[in-house]
């Protein structure tokens, strides 16, 4: 029992250290943790070893309830009204997000080859077509029919289809979403575009079918024929679909964008405060993921290295870019909420004469793409279908963190990833690539101006070096920066000015002592504080704090 308590205590200590905000030091921790700001192993780049989860409760979230709750009774609405969302959590002392069951640092944190970016979550498990796929279950209710299939290797997939009006649209969006969100750092399923004929689908005595009224019964071959009447077929009588490999583990249902799971001892940070969920706003805006809500997430109880824990996934990307899964996106999507009183009231009061730019947008006629453009895209005012608690709690630190990762995709990277969507019209691939590039650059311009965008700090030759990301990406010219040096007391948190400090040359201090360099730019509110620890091998950057 004592050993268990010690493990829990150790986890809580490490978890608390990860809750340090972008401003650093704003979280008040109990003694003795409050007496020390940095530890010898800072910065941490990985969450502590998870505590075992013996059992977690499966749950469902009703889509209509989720819509009404977040539209009219959104959690933390009072904080939003006060414009005081509080510091972001689940970050390390560098204000970065460590690897966890939620997020893994990939692009923007380490060098990824073009092959890795294109591969995304995987490309070695497409459904085998050496034998017919057994349809495990199917639904024919709603607008978009779907199947659950099992291939000859015993792997199970969700098989989804494109709408008759836009062949290739939803499947292209879904495969691009899985690759791009994976490259950005999230857990996603492996998605594959497949081409097959009717003979590839078979039923057996265990196949189950849900009719349009939601009643389940044994499935027949005629049921498959009925479903396939609603999907497009090419000139060779082949059907294009999206096969999504089932997520491993014991599926627990969606996660919420607020609060925590009470049955998960590792889930210690309120979801609306997590930087990886707040910053998801930027990624969703870039990819026009208007359907970013709890229903399109999934928790799974998995086992690794002998420990069971909950891993968190993003799923279902058929409604990103210009696709709304069953049809092309409405021009409203990404610009206003489904229920948004203010724009409607203004249209009424202006007698419809004040037409917003997004209502005048031009979309090329590309059925494989749907409605996607970049000229009216405003990343600071983008909207999902309805409010998201984590998105509404975002800070400039969150959007800056996310914008760095979006900007890390080169034009070549994006072109190669778009090729995996298998558009039949070359103009479709060219347009999607161009939109991703232009929307990427708008994100960088918008969110790099909200902070002093200095990054990649390192000491070389006794001088503190850094990169101005706004200059690197040609958003503006170079600016003058000044620095004030301080001796930093790691226990009391006090700063004492260093006399005779000269520019960005690092003052000399004894081994084990700390320095704080406060860097200023033209905007007096925007500063970056860089914390250095003197080690035997030289100065090490151990902390970064920002003001805006």
N, C-alpha and C positions, 0 to 999 in steps of 0.2 A: 504493500500500500504506500509506503514511504517513497519507493522508487517512482510509482505512478504520479504522486504529488510533485516530486522533483521534476519530472518530465513536463507536467502541466505548467509548473512555475517557469521553467526554462522557456517553454513555448510562449507564455504570456510576456515574459521579459523581451524576447526577441520580437514578438509581434508588436509590442508597444513601441519599440525602436523604429519599426517600419511605419508607424503612424506620424512620424515627423513631417510637418507640412513644408510647402515650398518656402515659406518664410523662415523655417528652421527654428526650433526652440519654442514654438507657440503652444505645444502640447505640454501640459503640466502633469508630470508623472509622480507617483508616490516616492518617497525616500526609500532606498538610496538612488533610484534611477534619475531623479531630478538633479542630483548633484553632479552629473556627468553628461556632457553633450555628445561627445564622440567616444567610441570604443576602439580597441586595437584592430578589430576586423572590419571597421567601417571603411568604405561603403559596402553594405550588403547587397548582393545581386541575386540572391535566391531566398525565398521564404524558408523558415525553419522546417525541419522534417515534420510532416503532418502528424497530428495525433490520430490514432485509429478510430474509425467510425464503424462500429459494429453493425448498426442498422440505421437507416434513414427513411423517413416517411415519404411515400410517393404522393404527389399532389397534382391537381389540375387547376388551371386558372381559366375562368370563363372569359371569353373575348369581350363580350358585351359588358360584363362587370368591370373588366380592366379599362375599357374605354370610358365608362361613366365615372369610375373612381379617379382616373388620372385627368380627366377633362374638368370635372366639377369639384372633386375633393382631393386634389393632388397632395400627397404627403409633403411636408416642409414648405407648404405654400406661404406660410407666414415669414419664413426666412427669406424666400424669394422676394416678397414684397418689401422687406427691409434692405434688400440688396446686400445681404451679408451672409453668403452661403457658408462661410467658414473655410478653413484651410483644407486642402485635399489630403487624403490619407492613403495608406498602402503605398508609400513612397520611401525611398532610402534617403540618406543624407545628401545625395546629389540631386534630389528632387526627381529622380527617375523611378520607374516602376520595376521592382525586382520580379524575377521569374516566380510563378505561383501556379495554383490550380486554375487561375483565371487567365493568365497572360504569360507569354514567353517572349523575351526580347529577340527580335529578328532584324528586319530592315531598320536602318537608322541607328542600330546599336552594335551590329557586327557586319562584316563584309559577307554578302551573299552573292554567289555566282548567278549568272543569268539562268542556268539550268535549275538551280534551287528555287528561284523565284517563279519560274514557269511550272515547276513540279507542284508547288504549294503543299497541301496536306498529304499528297501522294498520287501516284499514277500507275502503281503496280497491281491494283486490285480491281480492274474493270470486270463487270459480270462476264463470265465465260459463256461463249455461245456454241460450244461443242455439243451441247444437249439443250432441249427446250427448258425454258425457265418455268418453274412451278409457281403459279400464282397462289400465294399463301392467303391473301385476303384482298378485297377491293371495295371501293366505295363509288357510288354513282350519284350521290347527292351533291348538291351545290353546283357551282359553276365549273370547277376544275376536277375532273375525275382523277383517280389515282389508284395504283396497284402496289402491293407488297409482293416481291418476287424472291425466289431462292434459286441460285444457280447450281451447276453441277459440283462446285467446290463447297457447297453448303453455306455460302455467304448470302446474307439477306440485304435487299435494297428496297428503298422507296422509289418507285418508277413514276415520274411525273411527265406531263405532256405540254406542248405548246397550244395556244388557242388557234382555232381555225383561221381567224382574221390575221394572225401574225406568226406564221410558221418560223420556228427557230428563235423567237424572241425570249421567251421565259427560260428555255434551256441554256441559252447563251448567257443570260444574266446570272443564272444560278451557278454555273461553273466559274464565271469570272468572280462572283462574290466569294466563293469558297477559297479561291486562290489569293485574292487581294486581302481579304480579312485574315487569312492565315499568315501571309507575308507580313502584315502589320502587327501580328503577335497573338491573335486569338485562336481558341480551339474551335475547329469547324469539322464537319464531315468531309469525306472524300466524295467528290461529285464527278460524274462521267457522262459525257454525251454519248449516246448509243444509237445505232441504226439497226433496225430489225424488221422482219416480216411477221405477219400474223401467226405463222407456224412456230415462231419462237416461244409462244405463250401456251401453257397447258395447265389444266386443273387436275386435282385428285380428290379423293373422298374427304380430305381434311380442309379443302379450300373453302373459305367463308366469304360471303358477299353481303354488303349493306345496300339496300335498295334506296331509291330517292326519298322514301319516308323514314329512313334510318333503321329499318327492320333487318336483322341479320338472319341468314339462312345458308344452306349449302350452296356452293357456286357451281354454275354450269358453263359450258363453252359458249352458249348463247349470251350469257352475261358479259363475257369478254367482248364478243362481237358488238354488243350494244354500247359498251364503253368506247370502243375504238371508232364508232361512227362519229364521235365528237372531236376526234383529233385529226390533224392534217396528215396526208399521205403524199409522198413525192411521185414522180413519174414512173419510178421503178417499183411502185407499190411498197416502198419502205417507209417505216415510221421512225421519226426522230423523237427521242425521249431523253430525260435526265435521270440517270440512275444514281441515287444517293446511298452510299454504303452506311448501314446502320452503325450508330455510335456504340462502342464497346461498353460493357458494364451493365449494372442494374439501373434502368432508366427511372428517374425520380420525378420527371416533369420540369416545367419551366422554373427559372429563378425570377425574382422581382427586382426592379431597379431601385428599391429602397429596402431598408431594414436588413436583417440577417436571417439565416436558417437557424432555428433554435436547436435542431437535432445535429448540427455540425459544429463541433468545438473549434474547428479551424476557421470558421466564418466569423471573425471578430470585428470586422469593419463594416459599418453601415454602407450598403451598396451605393447610395446616392452620394457618398463621400469618397468613393474609390476613384483615383485618377484614371484608371484604365476604363471605367464606365463613364465618367464625366468626359474624358477625351474622346470617347467613342462618338460623341456628337460630331466632331470634325470629320472623322472617317465616314460616318453616315451621310454627312452633307456632301462630301466629295463624290461618293458613289450614289447619291440620291436614294439612300436606303430609307425611304419614307415609312416603311413597315417595321422599323426598329422598335420593337415592343417585347413585353415578356413572353407573349405567345411564340415568338420566334427565337426562343432560347431553350436550353435544356441542361439539366443537372443529371449527372450519372455517377453512381457509386462504383468506383473501379478499384482494382488492387494492383499495386506496384511495389516491388521489393518487400513483399509480405505484409504490406499495410493497406487497409481499405480507407479510401478518402473520397470526397466529392469533387468531381471536376466539372467545370462550367463551360458550356458551349454556346456559340451562336449558330443558328440553323436557318434554312429557308431563305434563299437570296433571289428567288424568282421575281421579286418586286423591287429590284434595284435598277439603277440607270434609267432607261426609258420604258421599262416594262412594269406593268402592274399585275403580272402573272396571267390574268385572264383577258387582258386588253392592254392597249398602249396607255401610258400614264396620262391622267388629266393634267392640263397646264397648272391647275391649282396645287398639285402635289409638289411638296417641297417649298411652297410659298406661303400657304396658310394651313391652319389646322382644319380637319373635317368640320368641326364646330368652332367657328371663330367669329365672335360677335363684332369686334372692332372693324375689320375690313368690310363686313356686310353693312354695318351702320354707316361707315364713311361713303360707301357706294350709294346708299340710299340718300344721304344728306347732300351729296354732290350731284344727285340726279344722274348718276352714271357717267358724268363728264370727265371725272378724274380716273382714267384707265391706267392701272399699274403696268409697268414694263412687261412683267411676265405674261400678262394677258395679250400682249402684242407680239410675243415671241414667234419666230418662224422655225418650223421643224422640217427638215428634209424628209421626203417621202421614202422612208426606209422601213418597211414592215418588220424586218428582223431586229430593228433597234427600238421601235416605238417612238416615244416623245422624249428626246434628250437634247439639251443644248447647253451653252455656256455663257452666252452674252448677257443674259439677265440674271445669272447665278450670283447671289450675294451670300457668301458663307457665314456672315455674321447674323443674318436674318433668316437663314434656312429653317424649315419646319418639318418635323416628322408628321405622321398622320394625326397624332394627338400628343399632348404633353408627356414628357418622360422625366421623372424626378431627378435622375442623375444628370441629364442634359441641362436641366434648368438650374442646377447647382454649379455649373462649370465656372471656372475662374480663368483669367488670362494665363495663369501658369499651366492649366490643363490644356487650353487650346494651343499654346506655344509648344508644349510637349508633343501633342499630336501632329501639329503642322510640320515639325521637324521630320517626322516619319513619312508624311505624305511627300514632302519635298525630296526625300531620299530616293524616290523612284525616278529614274532617268527616262527620257523619251524612248530610248531603245528598250528599256525594261517593259514599259507599258505596251509598246507595240508587240513585243514577243508574247506577253501575257494575253493580250486581246486575240492573238492568233489562235489560242486554244479554244476560243468560243466557236470556231468552225463556221463563221459566217459564209454563206454561199455568194453573197454580193461583196466584192472588194470594197465598194464604197461604204458599206456598213462598218467594216473593220476600220477603215480610215477615219470615219466620222467618230466612232466611239473612242479611238485613240486620241484624236484631236480634242474631244470634249474632256477626256481625263487629264490631258496635259494642260489645257486652258483652265480648268477648274482647280487643278493642283496649284498653278501659279497664283490664282486668285486667293487661295487659302493661305499661301505663304505671305503674300502682300498684306492680307487682312490681319493675320494673327502675329506676325513678326513685329508689327508696329505697336502692339499693345504692351510689349515689354522691351527691355534692352536686350536685343537678340544676340548676345555674346555666348559662345559655346566652345567646346573642345579645349578646355583649359589644360595647360601643361607647363611645367617649368623646364626650360632648356637653357643651359649656359648661365644659370643664375637669374634668368629673366622669366616673368610670367607672360606666357603667350596665350592667345585666344583667337577665335575666328568670329567675325561679324557675319552672321548668316544672311542678313539683308544685303550685304555687299557681295557675298559669295554667289547669291542667286540673282544678282543684278537688279534688285528692287530699288536701290538708291546708291549714291556714291559714298565713299568713306566719311566717317565722322571722327571728331576729336574725342578722346576719352581721357579722363583723369582718374587718379587712384589715391586713396588714403589708406595708409598701412596702420595696423593695430596689433599689439600683442593681445592674444586672446587667452583668457583663463578658462580652461576646459571644465572646471568645476563650478565656478561662480557665474560664468557667462559674461564677465566684464571685459571691456575692451579698453586698452590703454594706448594712446597714440605713440607711434614709433618716431623718435626724433631722427633727423638727418636721413630720412628715407628719400630715395631719388627715383621718381618715375616708377616703372614696372620692374625695376631691379629688386629682387627679393631680399629683404633684410636678413642678416644672419642671426639665428637664435640657437640655443642649446638643443641637443637631441631630445625628442619627446615633447618639446614645446610647440605651441600653435601660433599661427599668424592669421589675421583676417584682412583681406584686401577688398575694400569697398570701392567699386568702380562706378563712375558717373558718366552719363552722356548728356546730350543737349536737353533732354527732359528731366528736370530735377526729381520728379517722382519715380523715375525708372532707374533702379540701381541693381547691380549684381554684387553680392558678397561671396568671395571665394575664400574658403578655409583651407589652410595648409598645415600639415604636420611635418616637423623636421624629423627625418629618420636617418639611419646610418647610411642608406643608399642615396639620400637626397630628399628634397621636399616632395611631399605627396599631397595631391588634392583630395581632401576627404569630405568636403561639404560645399554646397552651393545654395544660396538663398537669393530670392528676387523680390523686389517691390515694384508696384505699378500704380 
